Amino acid sequence: MSENNKSLGDLFPDLGPEVPIISGVAHDSTESLATVRRVPNEPGMAAKVFTMLAEAG
């Protein structure tokens, strides 16, 4: 079977009931999600981190 003719079953074979099923995927290039760890829980710390990210583009 050629690359262009592959079905979803070829790409995502049945791996059994213990494997979670992906039910949907969304994409929006205007949004992002960031996880920040090991930042002190003090007023202004999140602002400093996100200001640096914004300035970097």
PQR file with spaces between the fields and no chain letter, atoms N, CA, C, O and H, PARSE charges and radii, in Angstrom:
ATOM       1  N    MET     1       0.857   -1.180    0.000 -0.4000 1.5000
ATOM       2  CA   MET     1       0.000    0.000    0.000 -0.0000 2.0000
ATOM       3  C    MET     1       0.894    1.231    0.000  0.5500 1.7000
ATOM       4  O    MET     1       1.846    1.303    0.777 -0.5500 1.4000
ATOM       5  N    SER     2       0.607    2.180   -0.842 -0.4000 1.5000
ATOM       6  CA   SER     2       1.429    3.389   -0.928 -0.0000 2.0000
ATOM       7  C    SER     2       1.137    4.321    0.244  0.5500 1.7000
ATOM       8  O    SER     2       0.111    4.191    0.912 -0.5500 1.4000
ATOM       9  H    SER     2      -0.166    2.122   -1.474  0.4000 1.0000
ATOM      10  N    GLU     3       2.057    5.269    0.490 -0.4000 1.5000
ATOM      11  CA   GLU     3       1.883    6.243    1.571 -0.0000 2.0000
ATOM      12  C    GLU     3       0.577    7.004    1.446  0.5500 1.7000
ATOM      13  O    GLU     3      -0.081    7.262    2.455 -0.5500 1.4000
ATOM      14  H    GLU     3       2.890    5.375   -0.053  0.4000 1.0000
ATOM      15  N    ASN     4       0.186    7.369    0.235 -0.4000 1.5000
ATOM      16  CA   ASN     4      -1.022    8.171    0.025 -0.0000 2.0000
ATOM      17  C    ASN     4      -2.301    7.385    0.259  0.5500 1.7000
ATOM      18  O    ASN     4      -3.350    7.984    0.496 -0.5500 1.4000
ATOM      19  H    ASN     4       0.720    7.160   -0.584  0.4000 1.0000
ATOM      20  N    ASN     5      -2.245    6.072    0.200 -0.4000 1.5000
ATOM      21  CA   ASN     5      -3.448    5.255    0.330 -0.0000 2.0000
ATOM      22  C    ASN     5      -3.605    4.638    1.713  0.5500 1.7000
ATOM      23  O    ASN     5      -4.463    3.774    1.893 -0.5500 1.4000
ATOM      24  H    ASN     5      -1.394    5.584    0.008  0.4000 1.0000
ATOM      25  N    LYS     6      -2.813    5.047    2.688 -0.4000 1.5000
ATOM      26  CA   LYS     6      -2.922    4.473    4.026 -0.0000 2.0000
ATOM      27  C    LYS     6      -4.209    4.941    4.698  0.5500 1.7000
ATOM      28  O    LYS     6      -4.606    6.100    4.578 -0.5500 1.4000
ATOM      29  H    LYS     6      -2.115    5.749    2.541  0.4000 1.0000
ATOM      30  N    SER     7      -4.848    4.019    5.405 -0.4000 1.5000
ATOM      31  CA   SER     7      -6.056    4.371    6.152 -0.0000 2.0000
ATOM      32  C    SER     7      -5.669    4.702    7.589  0.5500 1.7000
ATOM      33  O    SER     7      -4.526    4.481    7.990 -0.5500 1.4000
ATOM      34  H    SER     7      -4.526    3.077    5.502  0.4000 1.0000
ATOM      35  N    LEU     8      -6.619    5.232    8.372 -0.4000 1.5000
ATOM      36  CA   LEU     8      -6.349    5.516    9.777 -0.0000 2.0000
ATOM      37  C    LEU     8      -6.005    4.251   10.537  0.5500 1.7000
ATOM      38  O    LEU     8      -5.231    4.292   11.493 -0.5500 1.4000
ATOM      39  H    LEU     8      -7.548    5.411    8.046  0.4000 1.0000
ATOM      40  N    GLY     9      -6.574    3.122   10.121 -0.4000 1.5000
ATOM      41  CA   GLY     9      -6.252    1.850   10.761 -0.0000 2.0000
ATOM      42  C    GLY     9      -4.805    1.455   10.565  0.5500 1.7000
ATOM      43  O    GLY     9      -4.222    0.779   11.414 -0.5500 1.4000
ATOM      44  H    GLY     9      -7.203    3.088    9.344  0.4000 1.0000
ATOM      45  N    ASP    10      -4.217    1.871    9.450 -0.4000 1.5000
ATOM      46  CA   ASP    10      -2.800    1.608    9.213 -0.0000 2.0000
ATOM      47  C    ASP    10      -1.929    2.511   10.084  0.5500 1.7000
ATOM      48  O    ASP    10      -0.887    2.086   10.583 -0.5500 1.4000
ATOM      49  H    ASP    10      -4.690    2.420    8.761  0.4000 1.0000
ATOM      50  N    LEU    11      -2.362    3.751   10.261 -0.4000 1.5000
ATOM      51  CA   LEU    11      -1.595    4.704   11.049 -0.0000 2.0000
ATOM      52  C    LEU    11      -1.747    4.473   12.544  0.5500 1.7000
ATOM      53  O    LEU    11      -0.789    4.640   13.299 -0.5500 1.4000
ATOM      54  H    LEU    11      -3.209    4.096    9.856  0.4000 1.0000
ATOM      55  N    PHE    12      -2.949    4.088   12.978 -0.4000 1.5000
ATOM      56  CA   PHE    12      -3.244    3.876   14.389 -0.0000 2.0000
ATOM      57  C    PHE    12      -3.839    2.485   14.573  0.5500 1.7000
ATOM      58  O    PHE    12      -5.059    2.349   14.669 -0.5500 1.4000
ATOM      59  H    PHE    12      -3.727    3.953   12.365  0.4000 1.0000
ATOM      60  N    PRO    13      -3.000    1.446   14.625 -0.5600 1.5000
ATOM      61  CA   PRO    13      -3.539    0.090   14.762  0.2800 2.0000
ATOM      62  C    PRO    13      -4.197   -0.111   16.127  0.5500 1.7000
ATOM      63  O    PRO    13      -3.919    0.631   17.068 -0.5500 1.4000
ATOM      64  N    ASP    14      -5.062   -1.107   16.230 -0.4000 1.5000
ATOM      65  CA   ASP    14      -5.733   -1.438   17.490 -0.0000 2.0000
ATOM      66  C    ASP    14      -4.694   -1.984   18.458  0.5500 1.7000
ATOM      67  O    ASP    14      -4.132   -3.055   18.226 -0.5500 1.4000
ATOM      68  H    ASP    14      -5.288   -1.709   15.465  0.4000 1.0000
ATOM      69  N    LEU    15      -4.435   -1.257   19.544 -0.4000 1.5000
ATOM      70  CA   LEU    15      -3.428   -1.661   20.515 -0.0000 2.0000
ATOM      71  C    LEU    15      -4.041   -2.278   21.764  0.5500 1.7000
ATOM      72  O    LEU    15      -3.330   -2.533   22.736 -0.5500 1.4000
ATOM      73  H    LEU    15      -4.891   -0.388   19.733  0.4000 1.0000
ATOM      74  N    GLY    16      -5.325   -2.520   21.755 -0.4000 1.5000
ATOM      75  CA   GLY    16      -5.984   -3.159   22.878 -0.0000 2.0000
ATOM      76  C    GLY    16      -6.737   -2.173   23.749  0.5500 1.7000
ATOM      77  O    GLY    16      -6.592   -0.961   23.590 -0.5500 1.4000
ATOM      78  H    GLY    16      -5.902   -2.313   20.965  0.4000 1.0000
ATOM      79  N    PRO    17      -7.553   -2.695   24.684 -0.5600 1.5000
ATOM      80  CA   PRO    17      -8.417   -1.840   25.504  0.2800 2.0000
ATOM      81  C    PRO    17      -7.669   -1.003   26.538  0.5500 1.7000
ATOM      82  O    PRO    17      -8.210   -0.005   27.014 -0.5500 1.4000
ATOM      83  N    GLU    18      -6.441   -1.380   26.901 -0.4000 1.5000
ATOM      84  CA   GLU    18      -5.734   -0.629   27.935 -0.0000 2.0000
ATOM      85  C    GLU    18      -5.060    0.636   27.410  0.5500 1.7000
ATOM      86  O    GLU    18      -4.569    1.445   28.197 -0.5500 1.4000
ATOM      87  H    GLU    18      -6.002   -2.191   26.515  0.4000 1.0000
ATOM      88  N    VAL    19      -5.032    0.813   26.110 -0.4000 1.5000
ATOM      89  CA   VAL    19      -4.404    1.983   25.504 -0.0000 2.0000
ATOM      90  C    VAL    19      -5.464    3.068   25.304  0.5500 1.7000
ATOM      91  O    VAL    19      -6.496    2.807   24.686 -0.5500 1.4000
ATOM      92  H    VAL    19      -5.432    0.156   25.470  0.4000 1.0000
ATOM      93  N    PRO    20      -5.228    4.287   25.818 -0.5600 1.5000
ATOM      94  CA   PRO    20      -6.217    5.362   25.636  0.2800 2.0000
ATOM      95  C    PRO    20      -6.444    5.670   24.159  0.5500 1.7000
ATOM      96  O    PRO    20      -5.527    5.571   23.343 -0.5500 1.4000
ATOM      97  N    ILE    21      -7.664    6.041   23.833 -0.4000 1.5000
ATOM      98  CA   ILE    21      -8.022    6.383   22.463 -0.0000 2.0000
ATOM      99  C    ILE    21      -7.998    7.895   22.319  0.5500 1.7000
ATOM     100  O    ILE    21      -8.549    8.610   23.155 -0.5500 1.4000
ATOM     101  H    ILE    21      -8.409    6.121   24.496  0.4000 1.0000
ATOM     102  N    ILE    22      -7.368    8.381   21.271 -0.4000 1.5000
ATOM     103  CA   ILE    22      -7.388    9.812   20.969 -0.0000 2.0000
ATOM     104  C    ILE    22      -8.699   10.093   20.260  0.5500 1.7000
ATOM     105  O    ILE    22      -8.968    9.543   19.192 -0.5500 1.4000
ATOM     106  H    ILE    22      -6.920    7.800   20.591  0.4000 1.0000
ATOM     107  N    SER    23      -9.514   10.952   20.859 -0.4000 1.5000
ATOM     108  CA   SER    23     -10.827   11.203   20.270 -0.0000 2.0000
ATOM     109  C    SER    23     -10.870   12.478   19.437  0.5500 1.7000
ATOM     110  O    SER    23     -11.827   12.697   18.694 -0.5500 1.4000
ATOM     111  H    SER    23      -9.295   11.399   21.727  0.4000 1.0000
ATOM     112  N    GLY    24      -9.853   13.316   19.550 -0.4000 1.5000
ATOM     113  CA   GLY    24      -9.848   14.529   18.749 -0.0000 2.0000
ATOM     114  C    GLY    24      -8.597   15.341   18.992  0.5500 1.7000
ATOM     115  O    GLY    24      -7.960   15.230   20.039 -0.5500 1.4000
ATOM     116  H    GLY    24      -9.076   13.138   20.153  0.4000 1.0000
ATOM     117  N    VAL    25      -8.256   16.150   18.024 -0.4000 1.5000
ATOM     118  CA   VAL    25      -7.096   17.025   18.120 -0.0000 2.0000
ATOM     119  C    VAL    25      -7.506   18.393   17.585  0.5500 1.7000
ATOM     120  O    VAL    25      -8.163   18.491   16.548 -0.5500 1.4000
ATOM     121  H    VAL    25      -8.773   16.240   17.173  0.4000 1.0000
ATOM     122  N    ALA    26      -7.120   19.439   18.292 -0.4000 1.5000
ATOM     123  CA   ALA    26      -7.412   20.799   17.839 -0.0000 2.0000
ATOM     124  C    ALA    26      -6.102   21.557   17.692  0.5500 1.7000
ATOM     125  O    ALA    26      -5.139   21.307   18.417 -0.5500 1.4000
ATOM     126  H    ALA    26      -6.586   19.360   19.134  0.4000 1.0000
ATOM     127  N    HIS    27      -6.078   22.475   16.756 -0.4000 1.5000
ATOM     128  CA   HIS    27      -4.873   23.274   16.522 -0.0000 2.0000
ATOM     129  C    HIS    27      -5.277   24.725   16.305  0.5500 1.7000
ATOM     130  O    HIS    27      -6.180   25.026   15.524 -0.5500 1.4000
ATOM     131  H    HIS    27      -6.860   22.679   16.167  0.4000 1.0000
ATOM     132  N    ASP    28      -4.602   25.603   17.000 -0.4000 1.5000
ATOM     133  CA   ASP    28      -4.829   27.036   16.824 -0.0000 2.0000
ATOM     134  C    ASP    28      -3.474   27.721   16.946  0.5500 1.7000
ATOM     135  O    ASP    28      -2.893   27.759   18.030 -0.5500 1.4000
ATOM     136  H    ASP    28      -3.868   25.358   17.634  0.4000 1.0000
ATOM     137  N    SER    29      -2.979   28.252   15.862 -0.4000 1.5000
ATOM     138  CA   SER    29      -1.641   28.847   15.864 -0.0000 2.0000
ATOM     139  C    SER    29      -1.570   30.171   16.619  0.5500 1.7000
ATOM     140  O    SER    29      -0.490   30.747   16.752 -0.5500 1.4000
ATOM     141  H    SER    29      -3.452   28.221   14.981  0.4000 1.0000
ATOM     142  N    THR    30      -2.709   30.664   17.117 -0.4000 1.5000
ATOM     143  CA   THR    30      -2.699   31.920   17.865 -0.0000 2.0000
ATOM     144  C    THR    30      -2.671   31.694   19.372  0.5500 1.7000
ATOM     145  O    THR    30      -2.660   32.655   20.141 -0.5500 1.4000
ATOM     146  H    THR    30      -3.586   30.196   17.009  0.4000 1.0000
ATOM     147  N    GLU    31      -2.659   30.436   19.800 -0.4000 1.5000
ATOM     148  CA   GLU    31      -2.657   30.123   21.226 -0.0000 2.0000
ATOM     149  C    GLU    31      -1.533   29.155   21.537  0.5500 1.7000
ATOM     150  O    GLU    31      -1.082   28.404   20.672 -0.5500 1.4000
ATOM     151  H    GLU    31      -2.668   29.656   19.175  0.4000 1.0000
ATOM     152  N    SER    32      -1.086   29.184   22.786 -0.4000 1.5000
ATOM     153  CA   SER    32      -0.086   28.223   23.228 -0.0000 2.0000
ATOM     154  C    SER    32      -0.318   27.915   24.699  0.5500 1.7000
ATOM     155  O    SER    32      -1.052   28.620   25.391 -0.5500 1.4000
ATOM     156  H    SER    32      -1.452   29.794   23.489  0.4000 1.0000
ATOM     157  N    LEU    33       0.317   26.858   25.159 -0.4000 1.5000
ATOM     158  CA   LEU    33       0.222   26.451   26.557 -0.0000 2.0000
ATOM     159  C    LEU    33       1.634   26.300   27.078  0.5500 1.7000
ATOM     160  O    LEU    33       2.458   25.630   26.455 -0.5500 1.4000
ATOM     161  H    LEU    33       0.914   26.285   24.597  0.4000 1.0000
ATOM     162  N    ALA    34       1.921   26.904   28.195 -0.4000 1.5000
ATOM     163  CA   ALA    34       3.249   26.803   28.795 -0.0000 2.0000
ATOM     164  C    ALA    34       3.112   26.294   30.217  0.5500 1.7000
ATOM     165  O    ALA    34       2.233   26.727   30.962 -0.5500 1.4000
ATOM     166  H    ALA    34       1.252   27.448   28.701  0.4000 1.0000
ATOM     167  N    THR    35       3.981   25.378   30.584 -0.4000 1.5000
ATOM     168  CA   THR    35       4.057   24.906   31.957 -0.0000 2.0000
ATOM     169  C    THR    35       5.366   25.417   32.530  0.5500 1.7000
ATOM     170  O    THR    35       6.437   25.131   31.994 -0.5500 1.4000
ATOM     171  H    THR    35       4.695   25.026   29.979  0.4000 1.0000
ATOM     172  N    VAL    36       5.287   26.157   33.597 -0.4000 1.5000
ATOM     173  CA   VAL    36       6.476   26.730   34.219 -0.0000 2.0000
ATOM     174  C    VAL    36       6.638   26.075   35.582  0.5500 1.7000
ATOM     175  O    VAL    36       5.726   26.097   36.408 -0.5500 1.4000
ATOM     176  H    VAL    36       4.417   26.390   34.032  0.4000 1.0000
ATOM     177  N    ARG    37       7.805   25.496   35.803 -0.4000 1.5000
ATOM     178  CA   ARG    37       8.055   24.799   37.069 -0.0000 2.0000
ATOM     179  C    ARG    37       9.220   25.447   37.799  0.5500 1.7000
ATOM     180  O    ARG    37      10.066   26.114   37.203 -0.5500 1.4000
ATOM     181  H    ARG    37       8.546   25.478   35.132  0.4000 1.0000
ATOM     182  N    ARG    38       9.236   25.234   39.087 -0.4000 1.5000
ATOM     183  CA   ARG    38      10.313   25.701   39.955 -0.0000 2.0000
ATOM     184  C    ARG    38      10.465   27.217   39.948  0.5500 1.7000
ATOM     185  O    ARG    38      11.575   27.741   40.039 -0.5500 1.4000
ATOM     186  H    ARG    38       8.549   24.692   39.571  0.4000 1.0000
ATOM     187  N    VAL    39       9.345   27.910   39.841 -0.4000 1.5000
ATOM     188  CA   VAL    39       9.332   29.371   39.955 -0.0000 2.0000
ATOM     189  C    VAL    39       8.738   29.684   41.324  0.5500 1.7000
ATOM     190  O    VAL    39       7.666   29.180   41.659 -0.5500 1.4000
ATOM     191  H    VAL    39       8.443   27.485   39.768  0.4000 1.0000
ATOM     192  N    PRO    40       9.412   30.502   42.113 -0.5600 1.5000
ATOM     193  CA   PRO    40       8.884   30.814   43.446  0.2800 2.0000
ATOM     194  C    PRO    40       7.465   31.382   43.374  0.5500 1.7000
ATOM     195  O    PRO    40       7.142   32.177   42.492 -0.5500 1.4000
ATOM     196  N    ASN    41       6.636   30.960   44.312 -0.4000 1.5000
ATOM     197  CA   ASN    41       5.253   31.429   44.383 -0.0000 2.0000
ATOM     198  C    ASN    41       5.225   32.772   45.111  0.5500 1.7000
ATOM     199  O    ASN    41       4.800   32.872   46.261 -0.5500 1.4000
ATOM     200  H    ASN    41       6.899   30.314   45.029  0.4000 1.0000
ATOM     201  N    GLU    42       5.690   33.792   44.405 -0.4000 1.5000
ATOM     202  CA   GLU    42       5.753   35.138   44.964 -0.0000 2.0000
ATOM     203  C    GLU    42       5.093   36.111   43.993  0.5500 1.7000
ATOM     204  O    GLU    42       5.119   35.886   42.783 -0.5500 1.4000
ATOM     205  H    GLU    42       6.035   33.711   43.471  0.4000 1.0000
ATOM     206  N    PRO    43       4.504   37.186   44.505 -0.5600 1.5000
ATOM     207  CA   PRO    43       3.891   38.171   43.615  0.2800 2.0000
ATOM     208  C    PRO    43       4.899   38.702   42.589  0.5500 1.7000
ATOM     209  O    PRO    43       6.024   39.061   42.936 -0.5500 1.4000
ATOM     210  N    GLY    44       4.483   38.743   41.343 -0.4000 1.5000
ATOM     211  CA   GLY    44       5.315   39.301   40.288 -0.0000 2.0000
ATOM     212  C    GLY    44       6.215   38.314   39.568  0.5500 1.7000
ATOM     213  O    GLY    44       6.761   38.654   38.518 -0.5500 1.4000
ATOM     214  H    GLY    44       3.569   38.451   41.061  0.4000 1.0000
ATOM     215  N    MET    45       6.393   37.102   40.088 -0.4000 1.5000
ATOM     216  CA   MET    45       7.296   36.143   39.453 -0.0000 2.0000
ATOM     217  C    MET    45       6.757   35.670   38.105  0.5500 1.7000
ATOM     218  O    MET    45       7.515   35.583   37.138 -0.5500 1.4000
ATOM     219  H    MET    45       5.950   36.826   40.941  0.4000 1.0000
ATOM     220  N    ALA    46       5.477   35.366   38.025 -0.4000 1.5000
ATOM     221  CA   ALA    46       4.898   34.936   36.741 -0.0000 2.0000
ATOM     222  C    ALA    46       4.994   36.072   35.725  0.5500 1.7000
ATOM     223  O    ALA    46       5.262   35.832   34.547 -0.5500 1.4000
ATOM     224  H    ALA    46       4.862   35.436   38.811  0.4000 1.0000
ATOM     225  N    ALA    47       4.779   37.290   36.173 -0.4000 1.5000
ATOM     226  CA   ALA    47       4.882   38.445   35.272 -0.0000 2.0000
ATOM     227  C    ALA    47       6.290   38.569   34.713  0.5500 1.7000
ATOM     228  O    ALA    47       6.457   38.873   33.532 -0.5500 1.4000
ATOM     229  H    ALA    47       4.562   37.485   37.130  0.4000 1.0000
ATOM     230  N    LYS    48       7.298   38.342   35.530 -0.4000 1.5000
ATOM     231  CA   LYS    48       8.684   38.414   35.052 -0.0000 2.0000
ATOM     232  C    LYS    48       8.944   37.360   33.980  0.5500 1.7000
ATOM     233  O    LYS    48       9.548   37.650   32.947 -0.5500 1.4000
ATOM     234  H    LYS    48       7.163   38.095   36.489  0.4000 1.0000
ATOM     235  N    VAL    49       8.486   36.136   34.233 -0.4000 1.5000
ATOM     236  CA   VAL    49       8.703   35.042   33.278 -0.0000 2.0000
ATOM     237  C    VAL    49       8.016   35.350   31.954  0.5500 1.7000
ATOM     238  O    VAL    49       8.638   35.251   30.896 -0.5500 1.4000
ATOM     239  H    VAL    49       7.996   35.900   35.072  0.4000 1.0000
ATOM     240  N    PHE    50       6.745   35.720   32.002 -0.4000 1.5000
ATOM     241  CA   PHE    50       5.993   35.937   30.765 -0.0000 2.0000
ATOM     242  C    PHE    50       6.382   37.234   30.063  0.5500 1.7000
ATOM     243  O    PHE    50       6.216   37.343   28.848 -0.5500 1.4000
ATOM     244  H    PHE    50       6.239   35.800   32.861  0.4000 1.0000
ATOM     245  N    THR    51       6.894   38.215   30.796 -0.4000 1.5000
ATOM     246  CA   THR    51       7.424   39.420   30.157 -0.0000 2.0000
ATOM     247  C    THR    51       8.654   39.067   29.333  0.5500 1.7000
ATOM     248  O    THR    51       8.810   39.548   28.211 -0.5500 1.4000
ATOM     249  H    THR    51       7.029   38.126   31.783  0.4000 1.0000
ATOM     250  N    MET    52       9.527   38.230   29.883 -0.4000 1.5000
ATOM     251  CA   MET    52      10.716   37.802   29.143 -0.0000 2.0000
ATOM     252  C    MET    52      10.320   37.021   27.891  0.5500 1.7000
ATOM     253  O    MET    52      10.921   37.207   26.833 -0.5500 1.4000
ATOM     254  H    MET    52       9.400   37.839   30.794  0.4000 1.0000
ATOM     255  N    LEU    53       9.320   36.151   28.000 -0.4000 1.5000
ATOM     256  CA   LEU    53       8.851   35.397   26.833 -0.0000 2.0000
ATOM     257  C    LEU    53       8.272   36.332   25.775  0.5500 1.7000
ATOM     258  O    LEU    53       8.534   36.165   24.584 -0.5500 1.4000
ATOM     259  H    LEU    53       8.832   35.999   28.859  0.4000 1.0000
ATOM     260  N    ALA    54       7.491   37.308   26.207 -0.4000 1.5000
ATOM     261  CA   ALA    54       6.878   38.247   25.263 -0.0000 2.0000
ATOM     262  C    ALA    54       7.939   39.085   24.552  0.5500 1.7000
ATOM     263  O    ALA    54       7.840   39.325   23.349 -0.5500 1.4000
ATOM     264  H    ALA    54       7.278   37.443   27.175  0.4000 1.0000
ATOM     265  N    GLU    55       8.940   39.524   25.286 -0.4000 1.5000
ATOM     266  CA   GLU    55      10.003   40.331   24.684 -0.0000 2.0000
ATOM     267  C    GLU    55      10.833   39.522   23.689  0.5500 1.7000
ATOM     268  O    GLU    55      11.352   40.067   22.715 -0.5500 1.4000
ATOM     269  H    GLU    55       9.020   39.328   26.264  0.4000 1.0000
ATOM     270  N    ALA    56      10.953   38.215   23.941 -0.4000 1.5000
ATOM     271  CA   ALA    56      11.726   37.345   23.045 -0.0000 2.0000
ATOM     272  C    ALA    56      10.960   37.028   21.770  0.5500 1.7000
ATOM     273  O    ALA    56      11.542   36.592   20.778 -0.5500 1.4000
ATOM     274  H    ALA    56      10.532   37.772   24.732  0.4000 1.0000
ATOM     275  N    GLY    57       9.646   37.251   21.804 -0.4000 1.5000
ATOM     276  CA   GLY    57       8.826   37.037   20.609 -0.0000 2.0000
ATOM     277  C    GLY    57       8.269   35.683   20.574  0.5500 1.7000
ATOM     278  O    GLY    57       7.554   35.333   19.635 -0.5500 1.4000
ATOM     279  H    GLY    57       9.173   37.606   22.611  0.4000 1.0000
